[in-house]
């Protein structure tokens, strides 16, 4: 089973790479970013797959356009130094829907645009449960988000397998009132999550 090495410290990352070397299985580094350029070459030399962040040197993206610009920059750099698309997992940056009712749309639209430009070999996804942070009935929100993400073109993600089972997503009841409320919230049709929260407080989501 491939190991995922998650650290912002380059020395720790290299220690992880050295520990994985004898297994012959390519590890995954979470993550590469422009502020740590040495990690790109390190990952390449150890034959690792990489998670690339759709962030910039100055911070997080505001909308789908920022994500597209940031993604293109880091993907093109990764390809230029020798990574193939199937060795790259793009973190398209998931923000909590409670922060901004358009966070879902910003993510989905960016995924569609990146998928269209880079094709099916590139992996896209990452911290999918971030979307439900601070909200009630997180599993329902996460299921709806993954359902919409799959429709948009994701094929990867950081998931809790005890909470989210993909077979449940594939068989999800799209006519469910509960799912409809979550989808409306995630697609910006329920500003400030008001209808979703009202439904939760009235017991409709149980």
N, C-alpha and C positions, 0 to 999 in steps of 0.2 A: 504494500500500500504506500503510495507516495506521501512524503512528509511535507507539510506546509510550514515554512519558517516565517514567523511574524515578528519583526523587530525593526526599530528605526536606527539601531546601532550596527554599523557596518562590520565591526569585529565579531559581534554575536552572529550575524548573518553568515559570515565566512566560516565560523566554527560549526554552524549548522550544516553548511555545504560539505565541509570535510567529513563530518559524521555520517552523512548520507552517501558519500562517494563509494564506499565498499559495497553498498547494496545493489548498485547498477540500475537503480530506479530514479528517474529524474524527479527532483524535489520541486516544490512550488514556492516562490518567494512572494510574500505579501508585505511590502510591495516595492515597485521601483518608481522613482519620482525624480524630477530634474534637480532637486536640492541634494540628492545623493548620487551623483553621476558615476561614482566608482562601482555602485551595485549593478549597473547594467553590464559592465565588462566582467564582473565577478560571476554573475548569473550565467552569462554566455560561456565563460570558461569552464563552469561546472555542469553545463548542459541542463540548466534548470528552466522550467517554465516560469513565467512572470505574471503577476497582477500589475497592470499599468493603470494609474489613476487619471481620471479626466479632470484633473485640477491644474492650476497654473502655478508658476513660481510665487505668485502673490496671494494665492488663496483659493477658496472654493468657487465653483461656478454659480452664476445667478440663475441661468435659464438654459433652454436647450441649445441656443446658439453658442453660449460659453462652453458647454459640454462638447459640442461638435468641434469647436476650434481647439480646445485643450486635447481632446482625444486624437485629433488628426496630428497634432504636434508630437505627442508622445508615441503614437503608433508608427508614424513615419520615421522617427528616430530609432525606434526598436527594430524596425525592418531594415533600416540603413546599416545598423551595426551587425546584423546577421540573424535576428530572430525570424522565424517563419510565423505566419498568422496563427497557425494552430498551436503555437507555443505561448500565445498571449491571451490573457484573460483581462478584459477591460472592465474596470470599475467605473460605471457611468454615474456614480454618486447618487445615492438615495437619501433624501431628506425627509424628516417627519412631516406627515400631511397636516399635523396640528400647527405647523409653523406658517404654512402658506397653502391655500387651497389649490394652487397650480403646480405644486411640487410633483404630483403624479404625472401631469401632462408634460412638464419639462423633461422628466425622465423618459417617458414613453416615446415622445417625439424625437429625443436625442438617439435613443436606441434604434428607432426606425431609420433615421438618417445615417447613422454609423453603419448599420447592417447593409443598407443600400450601397454605401460607398466601398465597404471592405469585404462584402460577400459572406459566405457561410462558414469559412474556415475560422475566422476570428471568434473567440468566446466572449460573450458580453453578459454582465449580470452584477454580482457581488452582494453587498450587505442588504439583502432584500427586506429583512424584518425591521430595518431602521425606520421604515415608513410608518410603522404603528407605534413608535415610541411615545409614551405618555397618554395613550388612548385606551379605553376599555375594549374588551373582546379582541385582543391583539391577533389571536389565531384567525378569526374571521377576516380581519383587514389584510393580514399577510396572505391568506389564501386568495382573496380577491386581487391583490396586487400581483401575485405570481401569475395568476390566470391572465391578467391584462398584460403582464410583462412577456409571457410566452407568445401572446398574440402579436406583440410588438417586435419580438425577435430575440429575447434573451435565451441563453442556453446554459447558464451557469448561475451559481449563487452560493452564498454562505447561509446555511440553513441548520436549524435544530431538527434533526431527524425524528426526535420524539414528539415534536409538535406538528411538523409539516411533512406529509407523505404525498409524493407526487401523484400516486394513483388516485388520491382524493381530488387533486386539482384537475386531473384529466377527466374525472367523472363528475365534476361539480355541477350542481343544479343551477343553471343560469336563470331560471324563472323564479328562484327563491327571493322572497321579499328582503330577507336579511342580506343576501349577496347584492341585491340591487341597491340597497342603501349604502353598502360599502363601496360599490363601484361608482355610484354617483359622487360620493365623497372624494374618491381617488381621481376622478376625472374632472374635478372642479365644478360640478353641478350643485354641490352642497357647501356653499360658502361658510367658512368658520366651523364646518362639521356640525352645524346646528341640528339638522334633521336626524343625523346618525346619533348624536348624543341624546336627543329627545327620545328616540326609539329605545335606546339603551336604558334610560331612566324609567321608561314606562314598561320595561320588561319584554319588549318585542324582539330583542336580539337573543333571548335565552332559548 
